[in-house]
Amino acid sequence: FLLARGDAPDDVAFFRAMIDALVLDGTADPKRIYVTGGSNGGMMTMRLACELGDRLAAVAPFSANLPTPLVKSCTPSRPVPIMLMNGTADRLMPYAGGAVAAMSGDDRGQVIGAEETFLFWSGKNRCNGASARQDLPDLDPADETRVRTQTAHNCSAPVVRYTIIGGGHRLPGESARVYADQRMARL
């Protein structure tokens, strides 16, 4: 997939072309295309669910909330199974919504909150009724985090959220030495 010199990159077109190429050469099963990503990659994962839903089996963004521009423009061609994962103490991706990486002084866009993101996808996946929450057993009390799940009911495609209570801008089990958390600790 090539762009003419000076053209702005089209990330969705790139992913579409990559999926097509992988399916065409037999590397990928068109019914088993999954996308995951964290932070900016998580926001891109949600954009792909909005724009390439017909090609994706499921998506799993983490350390990411839905960018505010997608709230109005997101029109998936079908319900897309989604698993969300956010830390309540994430200093880069605001759990309650707002400016991404606000402390950096850069304009990295705005996002809606984690709960709103869950409700957004519950609506897109035509879920009916209250969701169920469950606190999982605390397998490592020393890490000072706990996990709560939230599962939407009666959906055309599953919507599940993992909230890492006390978790930061990383996956559970990742070392605190991950660059983003190291940098945030110094600010």
Secondary structure as GFF3:
##gff-version 3
##sequence-region A 1 187
A	DSSP	alpha_helix	11	24	.	.	.	ID=ss1
A	DSSP	beta_strand	34	38	.	.	.	ID=ss2
A	DSSP	alpha_helix	40	51	.	.	.	ID=ss3
A	DSSP	three_ten_helix	53	55	.	.	.	ID=ss4
A	DSSP	beta_strand	58	62	.	.	.	ID=ss5
A	DSSP	alpha_helix	68	73	.	.	.	ID=ss6
A	DSSP	beta_strand	82	87	.	.	.	ID=ss7
A	DSSP	beta_strand	97	99	.	.	.	ID=ss8
A	DSSP	three_ten_helix	102	104	.	.	.	ID=ss9
A	DSSP	beta_strand	110	112	.	.	.	ID=ss10
A	DSSP	alpha_helix	114	124	.	.	.	ID=ss11
A	DSSP	beta_strand	132	135	.	.	.	ID=ss12
A	DSSP	three_ten_helix	141	143	.	.	.	ID=ss13
A	DSSP	beta_strand	146	151	.	.	.	ID=ss14
A	DSSP	beta_strand	159	165	.	.	.	ID=ss15
A	DSSP	alpha_helix	179	186	.	.	.	ID=ss16
###
